[in-house]
Amino acid sequence: MRAQETGEGVDRWPEALALARRAIALSEPNPRVGCVITSPQGELIGQGHTQQAGGPHAEVMALRDAQARGRSVQGATAWVTLEPCAHFGRTPPCADALVKAQVARVMVALADPNPLVAGQGVARLRAAGIAVDVLPTDHPAAVEARELNIGFLSRMSRQRPWVRVKMAASLDGRTALPDGQSQWITGEAARADGHAWRARATAVLTGIGTVLADNPRMDVRALSVARQPWRVVLDSHWRLPLDAALLGQTPGDVLVLGLAEQAPERQAALAQAGVQVVPLAADAAGRHPDLAQVLAELARRGVNELHVEAGAALTGSLIQEGWADELLVYLAPKLLGPGRALADLAVLPSLAQAPEFVWREVAMVGGDVRLLARRPGADHF
């Protein structure tokens, strides 16, 4: 990148990306965006990140910060981790705010695939005489900005969330003893880390079997967050108990997705209890909601990242049908012997037909190992 594009050669992407990370567990369903504004001499004069939905976007926060510091942004450079929006949503277009502020240059880490933006933000800036530079897609800052917003990009490009399936198991792949005992296979550090991944998500998904067996809360507890992810239950026959722990006092929406023709009185009771009841058509077998419809409906409601913590049956279906984009697996250094499996998968006629993933990360978390694996091509959108 040329020195004149970076304000005296100073690379401000680390600060902009650090700001974008601060929008995790805050900006959903909007993308996580950071913005840094530098003077013509390269001095940082304003910064900000996207706020809660309906609140200011990163560019407006950075402009306000510069104003609060008593600094003029005329002739300045704005470093933005995602293309400024060009449409009226809950807030006015950020591209217009930058034009009005008379910045001279805008550095963009990543183009926005949202059909309401998709190059229009860059075009509007350039039409106003502002120089715009968009990073190549393989630039480290562009790669990080993409990973940070993988769910938003998935929803915009594929009309479905990015699906991350979390599992915790022993070295021999057991998630529980035969009688269901599983507390705790992994250590405290791994469990806290799992809550941080929950916090990233717009929604946490499980199946009714897990709810009836474990009565989980499905919220984020190991760290303080500005918003709780939605709690989503796949419940074909609407069996969710009205006193379930996930219907407690934790803020955030609860969605139950089941078969449209089943138990209308239970659907009414759940709706009366404040649950968002989502009736769906059955899959080909006629037993459960169609997973393609489930993901499309969640995307329609603004779910970017879907964090799945479910039993072996639902986990197996998501993997086998190709809906699981990423696996987040915690392995404890212990052997359980006979017990419950990570996923229920059909018998394979050959090894060549095994679902495959590629390693993204292997890390120690406390005394356990965290494995992150991605389905090949899942992020090609």
C-alpha positions as CSV (number, residue, x, y, z in Angstrom):
1,M,0.0,0.0,0.0
2,R,1.4,3.4,-0.9
3,A,2.5,5.7,1.9
4,Q,0.3,8.6,0.8
5,E,-2.7,6.2,1.2
6,T,-1.9,5.6,4.8
7,G,-1.2,9.0,6.3
8,E,2.6,9.4,6.6
9,G,2.9,5.6,6.2
10,V,1.1,4.7,9.4
11,D,-1.1,1.6,9.1
12,R,-4.3,2.3,11.1
13,W,-6.0,-1.1,10.4
14,P,-5.0,-2.6,13.8
15,E,-6.9,0.1,15.6
16,A,-9.9,0.0,13.3
17,L,-10.2,-3.8,13.7
18,A,-9.8,-3.6,17.4
19,L,-12.7,-1.2,17.5
20,A,-14.8,-3.5,15.3
21,R,-14.2,-6.4,17.7
22,R,-15.8,-4.2,20.4
23,A,-19.0,-4.5,18.5
24,I,-19.2,-8.3,19.2
25,A,-22.3,-9.1,21.3
26,L,-23.5,-5.5,20.7
27,S,-24.3,-4.6,17.1
28,E,-26.4,-7.7,16.0
29,P,-27.9,-8.0,13.4
30,N,-25.8,-5.2,12.0
31,P,-22.1,-6.0,11.1
32,R,-19.2,-5.4,13.4
33,V,-17.5,-2.3,12.1
34,G,-14.7,0.0,13.4
35,C,-13.7,3.4,12.1
36,V,-10.5,5.5,12.7
37,I,-10.1,9.0,11.4
38,T,-6.7,10.5,10.9
39,S,-5.6,14.0,10.1
40,P,-3.7,14.8,6.9
41,Q,-0.5,14.4,9.0
42,G,-1.6,10.9,10.1
43,E,-2.6,11.8,13.7
44,L,-5.6,9.9,15.1
45,I,-8.4,12.4,15.7
46,G,-11.5,10.2,16.0
47,Q,-12.6,6.7,16.4
48,G,-15.7,4.6,17.0
49,H,-17.5,1.3,16.4
50,T,-21.0,0.3,15.6
51,Q,-23.5,0.5,18.4
52,Q,-26.7,-1.5,19.2
53,A,-29.2,-1.9,16.4
54,G,-30.8,1.5,15.8
55,G,-27.8,3.3,17.2
56,P,-25.0,5.1,15.4
57,H,-22.7,3.2,13.0
58,A,-18.9,3.3,13.3
59,E,-18.3,6.2,11.0
60,V,-20.8,8.5,12.8
61,M,-19.3,7.5,16.2
62,A,-15.8,8.4,14.9
63,L,-17.0,11.7,13.5
64,R,-18.7,12.5,16.8
65,D,-15.5,11.6,18.7
66,A,-13.4,14.0,16.5
67,Q,-16.0,16.7,17.2
68,A,-15.8,16.1,20.9
69,R,-12.0,16.4,20.7
70,G,-12.4,19.7,18.9
71,R,-10.8,18.4,15.8
72,S,-11.8,19.2,12.2
73,V,-12.1,16.3,9.9
74,Q,-11.9,18.3,6.7
75,G,-9.3,16.7,4.5
76,A,-8.9,13.8,6.9
77,T,-8.7,10.0,6.1
78,A,-11.3,7.6,7.4
79,W,-10.3,4.0,7.9
80,V,-13.4,1.8,7.9
81,T,-13.5,-2.0,8.2
82,L,-16.6,-2.4,6.0
83,E,-17.9,-0.3,3.1
84,P,-19.9,2.6,4.4
85,C,-23.7,2.1,4.0
86,A,-25.5,4.0,1.3
87,H,-29.2,3.4,2.3
88,F,-31.6,4.6,4.9
89,G,-32.3,1.9,7.5
90,R,-32.7,2.6,11.2
91,T,-30.1,5.3,10.6
92,P,-29.1,7.6,7.7
93,P,-26.4,6.5,5.2
94,C,-22.9,6.7,6.6
95,A,-21.5,7.5,3.2
96,D,-23.5,10.8,3.3
97,A,-22.1,11.6,6.7
98,L,-18.6,11.2,5.5
99,V,-19.4,13.4,2.4
100,K,-20.9,16.1,4.6
101,A,-17.9,16.0,6.9
102,Q,-15.6,16.7,3.9
103,V,-13.1,14.0,4.5
104,A,-10.6,13.6,1.7
105,R,-10.0,9.9,1.6
106,V,-11.8,6.7,2.8
107,M,-9.9,3.5,3.3
108,V,-12.2,0.4,3.1
109,A,-11.1,-3.0,4.3
110,L,-14.0,-5.0,2.9
111,A,-16.8,-4.5,0.4
112,D,-20.3,-4.9,1.7
113,P,-22.4,-7.6,-0.1
114,N,-25.7,-6.2,1.3
115,P,-27.8,-5.6,-1.8
116,L,-28.7,-2.2,-0.4
117,V,-25.0,-1.3,-0.4
118,A,-22.9,-3.6,-2.6
119,G,-20.6,-0.9,-4.0
120,Q,-23.0,2.0,-3.8
121,G,-21.3,3.3,-0.7
122,V,-18.0,3.5,-2.5
123,A,-19.7,5.0,-5.6
124,R,-21.4,7.7,-3.6
125,L,-18.1,8.7,-1.9
126,R,-16.3,8.9,-5.2
127,A,-19.1,10.8,-6.9
128,A,-18.5,13.5,-4.2
129,G,-14.8,13.7,-5.0
130,I,-13.6,11.6,-2.1
131,A,-10.7,9.2,-2.9
132,V,-11.6,5.7,-2.0
133,D,-9.3,2.7,-1.6
134,V,-10.7,-0.8,-1.1
135,L,-8.2,-3.4,0.1
136,P,-7.5,-6.5,-2.0
137,T,-9.4,-9.5,-0.5
138,D,-6.1,-11.2,0.5
139,H,-4.9,-8.3,2.6
140,P,-4.6,-9.3,6.3
141,A,-6.9,-6.5,7.4
142,A,-9.5,-7.6,4.8
143,V,-9.2,-11.2,5.8
144,E,-9.7,-10.3,9.5
145,A,-12.7,-8.0,8.7
146,R,-14.3,-10.9,6.8
147,E,-13.8,-13.4,9.6
148,L,-15.2,-10.9,12.1
149,N,-18.3,-10.6,10.0
150,I,-18.6,-14.1,8.6
151,G,-22.2,-14.4,9.8
152,F,-23.3,-11.1,8.3
153,L,-21.7,-12.0,5.0
154,S,-23.3,-15.4,5.0
155,R,-26.7,-13.9,5.6
156,M,-26.3,-11.3,2.9
157,S,-24.8,-13.7,0.3
158,R,-26.5,-17.0,1.1
159,Q,-29.6,-15.9,2.9
160,R,-28.8,-18.2,5.8
161,P,-26.7,-17.8,9.0
162,W,-23.2,-19.0,9.5
163,V,-23.7,-22.3,11.4
164,R,-21.2,-23.1,14.1
165,V,-21.7,-26.4,16.0
166,K,-20.1,-26.6,19.4
167,M,-19.3,-29.9,21.1
168,A,-17.4,-30.9,24.3
169,A,-16.2,-34.5,24.5
170,S,-13.6,-36.8,26.0
171,L,-10.6,-38.1,24.0
172,D,-12.7,-41.1,22.9
173,G,-15.4,-38.8,21.6
174,R,-18.0,-39.2,24.3
175,T,-20.2,-36.2,25.3
176,A,-21.7,-38.0,28.3
177,L,-21.9,-41.3,30.2
178,P,-24.7,-43.7,29.0
179,D,-27.0,-42.3,31.7
180,G,-26.5,-38.7,30.4
181,Q,-24.0,-37.5,33.0
182,S,-21.9,-34.8,31.4
183,Q,-21.1,-32.2,34.1
184,W,-18.3,-31.6,33.7
185,I,-16.2,-33.3,31.0
186,T,-14.2,-30.2,30.2
187,G,-12.8,-27.7,32.7
188,E,-13.9,-24.3,33.8
189,A,-11.7,-22.4,31.3
190,A,-13.2,-24.3,28.3
191,R,-16.7,-23.7,29.6
192,A,-15.9,-19.9,29.9
193,D,-14.4,-19.9,26.4
194,G,-17.6,-21.6,25.1
195,H,-19.6,-18.7,26.6
196,A,-17.5,-16.2,24.7
197,W,-18.4,-18.0,21.5
198,R,-22.0,-17.9,22.5
199,A,-21.7,-14.2,22.9
200,R,-20.5,-13.9,19.3
201,A,-23.7,-15.4,18.0
202,T,-27.0,-13.7,17.2
203,A,-28.8,-16.9,18.4
204,V,-28.1,-20.1,20.3
205,L,-29.9,-23.2,18.9
206,T,-30.7,-26.5,20.6
207,G,-33.3,-29.3,20.3
208,I,-36.2,-30.1,22.5
209,G,-34.5,-33.3,23.6
210,T,-31.6,-31.4,25.2
211,V,-34.1,-29.0,26.9
212,L,-36.1,-31.8,28.4
213,A,-32.9,-33.7,29.5
214,D,-30.8,-30.9,30.8
215,N,-33.0,-27.8,31.2
216,P,-30.3,-25.4,30.0
217,R,-30.5,-21.6,30.3
218,M,-28.7,-21.1,26.9
219,D,-27.5,-17.6,27.9
220,V,-24.1,-16.0,28.3
221,R,-23.0,-16.0,31.9
222,A,-19.2,-16.2,32.0
223,L,-18.8,-12.6,30.8
224,S,-20.7,-9.3,30.8
225,V,-22.5,-8.6,27.5
226,A,-24.7,-5.7,26.3
227,R,-27.1,-8.2,24.6
228,Q,-28.0,-11.8,25.1
229,P,-28.2,-14.0,22.0
230,W,-31.7,-15.2,21.1
231,R,-32.5,-18.7,22.4
232,V,-33.9,-21.0,19.7
233,V,-35.4,-24.4,20.2
234,L,-36.3,-26.9,17.5
235,D,-39.5,-28.6,19.0
236,S,-41.5,-30.5,16.4
237,H,-44.5,-31.1,18.7
238,W,-44.3,-28.0,20.9
239,R,-43.3,-29.8,24.1
240,L,-41.3,-27.0,25.6
241,P,-42.3,-26.7,29.3
242,L,-43.6,-23.3,30.3
243,D,-41.3,-23.4,33.4
244,A,-38.1,-24.2,31.3
245,A,-35.0,-22.4,32.6
246,L,-34.5,-20.7,29.2
247,L,-37.9,-18.9,29.7
248,G,-36.6,-17.3,32.9
249,Q,-35.6,-13.7,33.5
250,T,-32.7,-13.7,31.1
251,P,-33.1,-10.8,28.5
252,G,-33.4,-11.7,24.9
253,D,-36.0,-13.4,22.7
254,V,-37.0,-17.0,22.7
255,L,-38.0,-18.7,19.5
256,V,-39.5,-22.1,19.2
257,L,-39.7,-23.7,15.7
258,G,-42.0,-26.7,15.2
259,L,-44.4,-28.3,12.8
260,A,-47.2,-26.1,11.8
261,E,-49.9,-28.8,12.0
262,Q,-49.0,-30.1,15.4
263,A,-50.6,-29.2,18.8
264,P,-52.2,-25.8,18.1
265,E,-53.2,-25.5,21.8
266,R,-49.5,-25.8,22.8
267,Q,-48.5,-23.2,20.2
268,A,-51.1,-20.8,21.7
269,A,-49.8,-21.5,25.2
270,L,-46.2,-20.8,24.3
271,A,-47.2,-17.6,22.5
272,Q,-49.1,-16.5,25.6
273,A,-45.9,-17.1,27.6
274,G,-44.0,-14.6,25.4
275,V,-42.3,-17.1,23.1
276,Q,-42.0,-16.4,19.4
277,V,-43.8,-19.4,17.9
278,V,-42.6,-20.2,14.4
279,P,-44.6,-22.9,12.6
280,L,-42.8,-24.6,9.7
281,A,-43.3,-27.3,7.2
282,A,-41.9,-30.8,7.8
283,D,-38.9,-32.3,6.2
284,A,-39.1,-35.1,3.7
285,A,-39.5,-37.7,6.4
286,G,-42.4,-35.7,7.9
287,R,-41.0,-35.8,11.5
288,H,-39.1,-32.6,12.0
289,P,-39.0,-29.0,10.6
290,D,-37.1,-28.8,7.4
291,L,-33.6,-27.5,8.3
292,A,-33.3,-25.4,5.1
293,Q,-36.5,-23.6,6.1
294,V,-35.2,-23.3,9.7
295,L,-32.1,-21.5,8.5
296,A,-33.9,-19.4,6.0
297,E,-36.4,-18.2,8.6
298,L,-33.6,-17.4,11.1
299,A,-31.8,-15.4,8.4
300,R,-35.0,-13.5,7.6
301,R,-35.2,-12.5,11.2
302,G,-31.6,-11.2,11.2
303,V,-29.5,-14.1,12.6
304,N,-25.9,-13.8,11.4
305,E,-24.0,-16.4,13.4
306,L,-26.0,-19.4,14.7
307,H,-24.3,-21.2,17.6
308,V,-25.5,-24.7,18.0
309,E,-25.3,-26.7,21.3
310,A,-27.5,-29.7,20.7
311,G,-27.7,-33.5,21.1
312,A,-26.2,-36.1,18.8
313,A,-29.3,-36.3,16.6
314,L,-29.6,-32.6,15.6
315,T,-25.8,-32.3,15.5
316,G,-25.7,-35.3,13.2
317,S,-28.4,-33.9,10.9
318,L,-26.7,-30.5,10.5
319,I,-23.4,-32.2,9.7
320,Q,-24.7,-34.9,7.4
321,E,-27.0,-32.5,5.4
322,G,-24.1,-30.0,4.9
323,W,-25.5,-27.2,7.0
324,A,-22.7,-27.1,9.6
325,D,-20.2,-24.6,8.4
326,E,-17.9,-24.9,11.3
327,L,-17.2,-27.2,14.2
328,L,-16.0,-25.9,17.6
329,V,-14.9,-28.9,19.6
330,Y,-13.4,-29.0,23.1
331,L,-11.6,-32.2,24.0
332,A,-10.8,-33.1,27.6
333,P,-7.8,-35.4,28.4
334,K,-9.9,-38.2,29.8
335,L,-11.5,-41.4,28.5
336,L,-15.1,-42.3,29.3
337,G,-15.6,-45.6,27.6
338,P,-19.2,-46.4,26.6
339,G,-21.3,-43.3,26.4
340,R,-23.0,-40.8,24.2
341,A,-21.5,-39.9,20.8
342,L,-20.7,-36.5,19.4
343,A,-23.1,-36.9,16.5
344,D,-25.5,-39.5,15.2
345,L,-24.4,-40.1,11.6
346,A,-25.6,-42.7,9.1
347,V,-23.5,-45.8,8.3
348,L,-21.1,-44.9,5.5
349,P,-20.8,-47.2,2.5
350,S,-17.2,-46.0,2.1
351,L,-14.6,-43.7,3.7
352,A,-14.8,-41.4,0.6
353,Q,-18.3,-40.4,1.6
354,A,-17.3,-39.2,5.1
355,P,-18.2,-35.5,5.8
356,E,-14.8,-33.7,5.7
357,F,-13.6,-30.5,7.4
358,V,-10.3,-28.6,7.4
359,W,-8.5,-27.5,10.5
360,R,-8.6,-23.8,11.3
361,E,-7.2,-23.7,14.7
362,V,-5.9,-26.0,17.5
363,A,-5.3,-24.3,20.9
364,M,-5.0,-25.1,24.6
365,V,-7.8,-23.7,26.7
366,G,-6.9,-24.4,30.3
367,G,-6.3,-28.2,30.5
368,D,-8.4,-28.9,27.4
369,V,-7.8,-28.6,23.7
370,R,-10.0,-26.4,21.5
371,L,-10.4,-27.5,17.8
372,L,-11.9,-25.3,15.2
373,A,-12.6,-27.0,11.8
374,R,-14.4,-25.6,8.8
375,R,-16.3,-27.4,6.0
376,P,-14.3,-27.0,2.8
377,G,-15.7,-24.1,0.7
378,A,-18.2,-23.1,3.4
379,D,-16.8,-19.5,3.4
380,H,-16.7,-19.1,-0.4
381,F,-19.5,-16.6,-0.9
